[in-house]
Amino acid sequence: MTMIADNLHAVAQRIAHACQQCDRPVDAVRLLAVSKTFGPDAVQAAFDVGQRAFGENYIQEAVEKITALQALPIEWHCIGPIQSNKTRLVAEHFQWVHTVDRLKIAQRLSEQRPAHLPPLQVCIQVNVDGGPTKSGVAPQEAAALAAAVAALPRLQLRGIMCIPEPAPDFVAARAVFMSAKAVFDALLAQGLPLDTLSMGMSGDLDAAIAGGSTMVRVGSAIFGARHYPASA
């Protein structure tokens, strides 16, 4: 598991360099380690060298991992699509959700969040570039959804998340991320106290940081190439 420690160090340096390149503080961007398809041992290895926030896409797999590692003070983020029949699992096991794109899902998460737990931290997923295979609310609909989610009990709206289509180069990628930042800024102007712009992954985190990201979701650059099970 030395590889994971080395990779985490390299990713931290890459984030710091990207911040310096656009005159942002080095601590302006949080790292979310995306551990989907990797077992508890890989999460433990990253935890042992200081990583505390982990993102999971597949809810059932994540719940098994969360249960196995429940003794560790890990902050678990749901970053995959959420079906209505999975909202209770998400509400009961995760601290963060990045993929709310329908009021119905937010309402179910609010209703099913256990009273003894802190509010569920929520980002709205926005389809900033209209990618046909991507989830997310359209940018022009983000304000209405954000206001509705912010009014729900047991949830705390923190910001927005996006997964743009791959761009041909750094400049094009940065432009798309800047359009997401514009949506974020419009929600701030609406009076919502947001602090999280979740965007950027292993291949484009530098452009995302230049575009204003405050949280990058990095998996393969930390844990290596994924081998997806047939059921996934």
PyMOL commands that set and color helices and strands:
alter all, ss='L'
color gray80, all
select helices_A, chain A and resi 2-21+26-28+40-48+59-68+84-93+103-112+139-150+170-189+205-210+220-223
alter helices_A, ss='H'
color red, helices_A
select strands_A, chain A and resi 30-34+53-56+75-78+96-100+120-125+155-161+196-198+215-218
alter strands_A, ss='S'
color yellow, strands_A
deselect
rebuild
show_as cartoon
